[in-house]
Amino acid sequence: MAVPKRKTSKAKRDSRRSHHKLTAPNLTECPQCHQPKLPHHACPNCGYYKGRQAIEVE
């Protein structure tokens, strides 16, 4: 069984975990209603996607 010979320092441990973070979603502006929306998704505000009505929105 493999056992570490030395204790991993806090700096080494934390630098390994430097990529373990959440990223905010990339929002784009809807060309129809100018509200923020996720790219490659129909706009939840107006229902348009690629210049046409994709979903019905009240």
GIQUIMO-V982118 format. One record per pair of residues at least 24 apart in sequence whose C-alpha atoms are under 6 Angstrom apart, sorted by the first residue. I is the first residue (numbers start at 0). J is the second residue. D is the distance in whole Angstrom. If there is no record, write none. Layout:
BEGIN
I,J,D / I,J,D
END
This chain:
BEGIN
none
END
